[in-house]
Amino acid sequence: MRGHVADSSAVHPDDPLHDGLRRVTACCEAHLKLVRAAYRQRPFVQEELWAGKISRVLTSRRPVLALRELACRTGLDEPDIRRAIAWHNERRRRMDA
């Protein structure tokens, strides 16, 4: 059985329409329900999703030269980009502590 769950850490490598959706596989319908229930317990953090979108663009072949270009290529506005960067930096600080 296959399905999708909401997951803010999931960023599709080349299809932004599938960002925030993780494909999951289970052995049966009951197992799929358990997997979906487990993902519902995980908070969906918008800044995490945005950080993933930014990472995808920054690791692409074409370099980003300006914040405006990053906004265009991610579909985010500048305040959301700044929130995503702040979220990422805070997460890194906590991991390094």
C-alpha positions, 0 to 999 in steps of 0.5 A: 500500500502506498500513500502520502502524508503531510511532512514539512521536511519533505521537499521534492527534488524537482516538483514544487507541487509535491513539497510538503508531501512524503510518499509512504509505503505500508504492508496493508491498510491497517499499517498505512493508517498507523503510519499516517497517524504517526505523521499527524503527531509531528507538527508541520512547521512552515519554516522547515518547508520553506528552508527546504525550498531554499536549499533546493534552489541553492544547491541547483546548478544555477547560482542565486545572486540576489534575494529577489531572485531567490524569492522568484525561484522559491515562490516565497516572499522575502519575509518568509525567506528571512523566517526560514533562515532564522528557523534554520539557524536556530535549529543548527544552534540547538543541534550544535549545543 
